[in-house]
């Protein structure tokens, strides 16, 4: 059918008509860079020896891009890019605020550290199976999840990172890895299905999946829509992704099975994507429903913290112990979300950033301890302090940090969360945070006493031949970088506290976020 050519159609209400500022391309560049680099590595699949030379500089460039994005958001406020120039809610939006920018930068740092560590941890056969392409695909999914402004797009990025994590988990094809991958896959697919159901339910109620659009509409719907049901579905789906009690049993059953660098990546990134999604959806889009479910979230957070800390005390394998430490940290983040105050949300964000760095570093420590002593078991470990005093000192710094002891990065978010709990009269939640920290301190003190301080068990010492290997540069460098971050934000937390406080305020009053998506104020 012919269309009259003499009629002028105004597209300004549906399309972006002005040129996009150059700085706004930083919003999508992290995802585009990871996908492009992954494609280059696939084209170089016949020359696996070149993969590291492409991936490591690419990950360093990703950290630079993420840092520039954080600087832009901190300076100019939330930034939005839309696909195909279609304005929201017609087009899919990438919208980044302080929360998304900080999480993206922390993820980039973790990925770069993992890439460096992989130089000595992933053998040639692992690289032939595609370690570096999978790593870049994982980072595309993680970055996309932190940067998207659309619920269905968030589901898509969850699927991207899930597919890549399957590939990393079975790298090597050992029977233990296949067993762990099966447990990991089944539970995460269930969580993804629940997430998709919740997304469909939300679309039926709101008529849109744009996060800013839902945030603007949710308060006006009130009791006329089943928002509590939708919120409970999101809470369950993201709780499974984050490994919160009582759906956390898949994590300690699977995170100890892959190579150390893969476990470190998972501990630093995957559960934090679930926590981020929970904070974004419950904290910004459905704040009234979060308030209604706050007691339930607080109870789940307290149980997650304490039960996981007790689980860590019961472990003799360092990797399993670290899996429970990951879960315990998720409980502290849930406590901040349950409080819902600016201080509570700020503490949860700070703790998430701290956990991303410190848990990655702790898995590296476990890997190097096993290389020095030949085992991950506390029954066989011993004498590590005598073998390498500098490594023992660095390990002790990280043990203090994960336990929430001063003067390291884990201390400040716990202080903020305890004070926020006491401010609203939730003394029992403050007590749970302190108890979990105490139990975690005992668990890691036990690791240090058995693996580092006591002499090497005679049976294990007798099996040694020659001198113990030194710490490799490929492990020492990323450990030093991550430990420096832990110490730096422990001694000088003010800047990060300001950023997390501003991020929390932006979630509670998302007008700047909404204005970025809908500059004219319309929907």
C-alpha positions in Angstrom: 0.0 0.0 0.0 1.4 3.4 -1.0 2.1 6.0 1.7 1.5 9.6 0.9 4.8 11.4 0.5 3.5 14.9 1.1 2.6 14.2 4.7 5.3 15.0 7.3 5.4 12.4 10.2 6.7 13.6 13.5 8.9 10.8 14.9 10.1 12.8 17.9 7.7 11.1 20.3 9.0 7.6 19.4 12.6 8.1 18.3 15.7 9.8 19.5 16.2 12.6 16.9 19.3 14.2 18.3 22.9 12.9 18.0 24.0 10.8 20.9 26.8 12.5 23.0 30.1 10.6 22.7 30.3 10.0 26.4 27.0 8.1 26.4 28.5 5.3 24.4 30.3 4.3 27.6 27.0 2.8 28.7 27.1 0.0 26.1 30.8 -0.2 25.5 31.5 -2.8 28.3 29.1 -5.3 26.8 30.1 -4.6 23.2 33.8 -4.9 24.1 33.4 -8.2 25.8 31.4 -9.7 22.9 33.8 -8.4 20.3 36.8 -9.7 22.1 35.1 -13.1 22.6 34.4 -13.2 18.8 38.0 -12.5 18.0 39.1 -15.3 20.3 36.7 -17.7 18.5 38.3 -16.7 15.2 41.7 -17.5 16.8 40.6 -20.9 18.1 43.3 -22.6 16.0 46.0 -20.4 17.8 45.1 -20.8 21.4 48.6 -19.5 22.4 47.4 -16.0 21.4 44.3 -16.0 23.6 45.9 -14.6 26.7 47.6 -11.9 24.6 44.2 -10.7 23.4 42.1 -11.3 26.6 44.4 -9.8 29.2 44.8 -6.4 27.5 41.1 -6.5 26.6 40.2 -7.0 30.3 42.5 -4.1 31.3 40.7 -2.0 28.7 37.4 -3.1 30.1 38.5 -1.8 33.6 39.4 1.5 32.1 36.1 1.8 30.3 34.2 0.9 33.5 36.2 3.5 35.5 35.4 6.2 32.9 31.7 5.2 33.1 31.7 5.5 36.9 33.4 8.9 36.6 30.8 10.1 34.1 27.8 8.9 36.2 29.3 10.3 39.4 29.7 13.6 37.5 26.6 13.9 35.3 24.1 11.5 37.0 22.4 8.5 35.5 22.9 8.0 31.7 20.6 6.2 29.3 21.1 4.7 25.8 18.3 3.1 23.8 18.5 0.5 21.1 17.6 1.4 17.6 16.9 5.0 18.7 13.5 3.9 19.9 12.5 5.8 23.0 11.4 3.9 26.1 9.1 2.1 26.8 9.1 1.1 23.0 12.9 0.4 22.9 15.1 -1.5 25.3 17.1 0.9 27.4 20.5 0.6 29.0 20.4 2.9 32.0 23.3 3.2 34.4 23.4 4.9 37.8 26.0 4.8 40.6 24.9 1.4 41.7 25.3 -0.2 38.3 28.5 1.7 37.5 30.2 0.6 40.8 29.2 -3.0 40.4 30.4 -3.0 36.8 33.8 -1.6 37.7 34.2 -4.1 40.6 33.3 -6.9 38.2 35.9 -5.7 35.6 38.6 -5.7 38.3 37.7 -9.2 39.4 37.8 -10.4 35.8 41.2 -8.9 35.1 42.6 -10.5 38.3 41.1 -13.8 37.2 42.6 -13.5 33.7 46.0 -12.9 35.2 45.7 -15.8 37.7 44.5 -18.1 34.8 47.9 -17.7 33.1 49.3 -20.2 35.7 46.1 -22.0 36.7 44.5 -23.0 33.4 46.6 -25.4 31.3 46.8 -25.5 27.5 44.0 -28.1 27.3 41.7 -25.7 29.3 42.5 -22.9 27.0 41.6 -25.2 24.0 38.3 -25.8 25.7 37.7 -22.1 25.6 38.5 -20.6 29.0 39.2 -17.0 27.8 36.2 -16.9 25.3 33.9 -18.2 28.1 35.4 -15.6 30.5 34.6 -12.7 28.1 31.1 -14.1 27.4 30.6 -14.3 31.2 31.7 -10.6 31.5 29.3 -9.6 28.8 26.5 -11.2 30.7 27.5 -9.7 34.1 28.1 -6.2 32.6 24.8 -6.4 30.7 22.9 -7.3 33.9 24.4 -4.4 35.8 23.8 -1.9 33.0 20.4 -2.8 31.6 17.3 -0.8 32.3 14.8 -3.4 31.2 13.5 -6.5 33.1 13.4 -8.8 30.2 16.8 -7.7 29.1 18.0 -8.5 32.6 16.7 -12.0 32.1 18.6 -12.3 28.8 21.8 -11.3 30.4 21.2 -13.8 33.2 20.9 -16.4 30.5 24.2 -15.3 28.8 26.2 -15.5 32.0 24.5 -18.8 32.9 25.5 -20.4 29.6 29.1 -19.2 29.9 29.3 -20.3 33.5 28.3 -23.9 32.4 31.2 -23.9 30.0 33.6 -22.7 32.7 32.3 -25.1 35.3 32.9 -28.3 33.2 36.3 -27.1 31.9 38.4 -30.3 32.1 35.5 -32.7 32.1 36.4 -34.4 35.3 33.7 -36.5 37.1 33.6 -34.2 40.1 33.1 -31.2 37.8 30.2 -32.9 36.0 28.5 -33.7 39.3 28.9 -30.1 40.5 27.7 -28.7 37.2 24.6 -30.8 37.3 23.6 -29.5 40.7 24.5 -26.0 39.7 22.6 -26.2 36.4 19.3 -27.7 37.8 18.9 -25.1 40.6 19.9 -22.2 38.4 17.5 -23.2 35.6 14.7 -23.4 38.2 15.6 -19.9 39.4 15.7 -18.6 35.8 12.3 -20.2 35.1 10.8 -18.5 38.2 12.4 -15.2 37.1 10.8 -15.5 33.6 7.4 -16.2 35.2 7.8 -13.1 37.4 8.7 -11.1 34.4 5.6 -12.3 32.5 3.5 -11.5 35.5 5.0 -8.0 35.8 4.3 -7.3 32.1 0.7 -8.4 32.5 0.3 -6.0 35.4 2.3 -2.9 34.2 2.2 -3.3 30.4 5.9 -2.5 30.3 9.2 -4.0 31.4 11.2 -0.8 31.5 12.5 -0.5 35.0 12.0 3.3 35.2 8.5 2.9 33.9 7.6 0.3 36.5 9.1 2.4 39.3 6.9 5.3 38.2 3.8 3.2 38.0 4.1 0.8 41.0 3.2 3.3 43.7 0.0 4.3 41.9 -1.3 0.7 41.6 -1.5 0.0 45.3 -3.9 -2.8 46.2 -5.4 -3.0 42.7 -2.6 -5.3 41.5 -1.0 -8.5 43.0 2.3 -6.7 43.6 3.2 -8.7 46.7 2.9 -11.9 44.7 5.2 -10.5 42.0 7.6 -9.3 44.6 7.7 -12.7 46.3 8.4 -14.4 43.0 11.3 -12.0 42.3 12.6 -12.6 45.8 12.6 -16.3 45.4 14.2 -16.3 42.0 16.9 -13.8 42.9 17.4 -15.5 46.3 18.2 -18.8 44.5 20.6 -16.9 42.2 22.3 -15.3 45.2 22.4 -18.5 47.2 20.3 -17.2 50.1 18.7 -19.5 52.7 16.9 -21.9 52.3 17.8 -22.3 48.6 21.6 -22.1 49.0 22.5 -25.7 49.1 23.6 -25.8 45.4 26.6 -23.4 46.0 28.8 -25.4 48.4 28.0 -28.5 46.4 29.4 -27.0 43.2 31.8 -24.2 43.8 34.6 -26.5 45.0 34.6 -28.6 41.8 36.0 -26.4 39.0 39.5 -25.0 38.7 40.4 -22.4 41.4 40.2 -19.5 39.0 36.7 -20.5 37.9 35.6 -20.8 41.6 37.0 -17.4 42.3 35.1 -15.9 39.4 31.9 -17.4 40.5 32.4 -16.4 44.1 33.2 -12.8 43.1 30.5 -12.3 40.5 27.6 -14.7 40.2 25.9 -14.4 43.6 26.4 -10.6 43.5 24.4 -10.4 40.2 21.5 -12.0 42.1 22.0 -9.5 45.0 22.1 -6.6 42.6 18.9 -7.7 40.9 17.2 -8.0 44.3 18.3 -4.5 45.3 17.3 -3.0 42.0 13.9 -4.6 41.8 12.9 -4.5 45.5 14.7 -1.3 46.4 13.8 0.9 43.5 10.9 -0.6 41.5 8.8 -2.1 44.3 9.7 -0.2 47.5 6.3 -0.5 49.1 6.3 -4.3 48.6 9.8 -4.5 50.0 8.6 -2.8 53.1 5.8 -5.3 53.4 8.3 -8.2 53.1 11.0 -6.6 55.1 10.6 -8.9 58.2 10.8 -12.0 56.0 13.9 -10.6 54.2 15.5 -9.8 57.5 14.8 -13.3 58.9 16.2 -14.9 55.7 19.3 -12.7 55.9 19.9 -13.6 59.6 19.5 -17.3 58.9 21.7 -17.1 55.8 24.5 -15.4 57.8 24.5 -17.7 60.8 23.8 -21.1 59.2 26.5 -20.4 56.6 29.0 -19.3 59.2 28.3 -22.5 61.2 28.7 -24.5 57.9 32.1 -22.9 57.4 33.2 -24.0 60.9 32.3 -27.6 60.0 34.5 -27.8 56.8 37.9 -29.4 56.4 38.2 -28.5 52.7 39.2 -24.8 52.2 37.2 -24.5 49.0 34.0 -25.7 50.7 34.7 -23.4 53.6 35.0 -20.5 51.2 31.7 -21.4 49.6 29.9 -21.0 53.0 31.7 -17.7 53.5 30.2 -16.5 50.2 26.8 -17.4 51.4 27.2 -15.8 54.8 28.1 -12.5 53.0 24.9 -12.7 51.0 23.0 -12.8 54.3 24.6 -9.4 55.3 23.5 -7.9 52.0 20.0 -9.2 52.6 20.0 -7.6 56.0 20.7 -4.2 54.4 18.0 -4.6 51.9 15.5 -5.6 54.6 16.3 -2.4 56.6 15.5 -0.3 53.5 16.9 2.9 55.0 19.6 4.8 53.1 22.2 3.5 55.6 21.0 -0.1 55.2 21.1 0.0 51.4 24.4 1.8 51.5 25.8 -0.9 53.8 24.5 -3.7 51.5 26.1 -2.1 48.4 29.4 -1.5 50.2 29.4 -5.2 51.4 28.7 -6.5 47.9 31.6 -4.5 46.5 33.9 -5.7 49.3 32.8 -9.3 48.9 33.4 -9.3 45.1 37.1 -8.4 45.7 37.8 -10.4 48.9 36.1 -13.6 48.0 38.0 -13.7 44.6 41.2 -13.1 46.4 40.5 -15.8 49.0 40.0 -18.5 46.3 43.3 -17.5 44.9 44.8 -17.9 48.3 43.3 -21.4 48.6 44.7 -22.3 45.2 48.2 -21.2 46.1 48.0 -22.9 49.5 47.2 -26.1 47.7 50.1 -25.7 45.3 52.5 -25.1 48.2 51.2 -28.0 50.3 49.7 -30.3 47.7 46.2 -30.4 49.2 43.0 -28.4 49.9 42.3 -30.3 53.1 43.1 -28.8 56.5 44.1 -32.3 57.7 47.0 -32.3 55.3 47.9 -28.6 55.3 50.4 -27.1 57.7 53.6 -25.1 57.9 52.7 -22.5 55.3 54.0 -19.7 57.5 57.4 -21.2 57.5 57.3 -22.0 53.8 56.3 -18.4 52.7 56.0 -15.7 55.4 54.8 -13.0 52.9 52.1 -15.3 51.5 51.0 -16.1 55.1 50.8 -12.4 56.0 48.7 -11.6 52.9 46.4 -14.5 53.7 45.9 -13.1 57.2 45.0 -9.7 55.8 42.3 -11.3 53.7 41.1 -13.5 56.6 40.7 -10.4 58.8 38.8 -8.6 55.9 36.3 -11.4 55.3 35.7 -11.6 59.1 34.8 -7.9 59.2 37.8 -6.9 61.4 39.5 -3.5 61.3 41.3 -1.9 59.5 40.2 -3.7 56.3 37.3 -3.2 53.9 34.9 -5.7 55.5 34.8 -3.7 58.8 33.0 -0.6 57.5 29.9 -2.2 55.8 29.3 -4.2 59.0 29.5 -1.1 61.1 27.1 0.7 58.8 24.7 -2.3 58.9 24.8 -2.8 62.7 24.2 0.9 63.3 21.3 1.0 60.7 19.8 -2.0 62.5 20.0 -0.4 65.9 18.6 2.9 64.6 15.3 1.2 63.7 15.3 -1.0 66.9 16.2 -4.2 65.1 18.7 -5.3 67.8 18.3 -8.9 67.0 19.4 -8.3 63.4 22.4 -6.3 64.6 23.1 -9.3 66.9 22.9 -11.7 64.0 25.4 -9.6 62.0 27.8 -9.6 64.9 27.4 -13.3 65.7 28.0 -14.2 62.1 31.1 -12.1 62.1 32.3 -13.8 65.3 31.7 -17.3 63.9 33.5 -16.3 60.6 36.4 -15.1 62.6 36.7 -18.4 64.4 36.4 -20.3 61.1 39.3 -18.4 59.5 41.3 -18.4 62.7 41.0 -22.2 62.5 42.3 -22.2 58.9 45.3 -20.0 59.8 46.2 -22.1 62.9 45.9 -25.4 61.1 47.2 -24.6 57.6 49.7 -21.8 58.4 50.8 -21.9 62.0 51.1 -25.6 63.0 53.9 -27.7 61.6 53.2 -29.8 58.5 51.6 -33.2 59.4 54.3 -35.9 59.3 52.4 -38.0 56.7 52.0 -35.1 54.3 55.6 -33.8 55.0 57.0 -37.2 54.2 55.3 -37.3 50.8 57.1 -34.1 49.8 60.0 -34.2 47.4 62.3 -31.3 47.1 61.6 -27.6 48.0 58.1 -26.3 48.0 57.2 -24.2 45.0 57.3 -20.4 45.3 54.3 -18.2 44.6 54.0 -17.6 40.9 54.0 -14.1 39.5 50.7 -14.8 37.7 49.2 -15.4 41.2 51.2 -12.9 43.2 50.2 -9.9 40.9 46.4 -10.4 41.1 46.6 -11.2 44.8 48.6 -8.0 45.4 46.1 -5.9 43.4 43.1 -7.3 45.3 44.7 -7.1 48.7 45.7 -3.5 48.0 42.0 -2.7 47.3 41.0 -4.4 50.5 43.5 -2.5 52.6 43.0 0.8 50.8 39.2 0.9 51.3 39.7 -0.3 54.9 42.1 2.6 55.7 40.4 5.2 53.5 36.7 4.3 53.3 35.2 7.8 53.0 35.1 8.1 49.2 33.4 4.7 48.8 31.0 5.4 51.6 30.0 8.6 49.9 29.4 6.8 46.6 27.4 4.0 48.2 25.4 6.5 50.2 24.6 8.4 47.0 23.7 5.2 45.2 21.3 4.2 48.0 19.7 7.7 47.9 19.3 7.3 44.2 17.4 4.1 44.7 15.1 5.5 47.3 14.4 8.7 45.3 14.8 7.5 41.7 13.8 10.8 40.1 17.2 11.3 38.4 17.0 7.7 37.1 13.5 8.3 35.8 14.5 11.6 34.3 17.4 10.0 32.4 15.0 7.5 30.8 12.1 9.9 30.2 13.7 13.3 29.8 10.3 15.0 29.1 8.7 13.4 32.2 6.3 11.4 30.1 5.9 7.6 30.0 
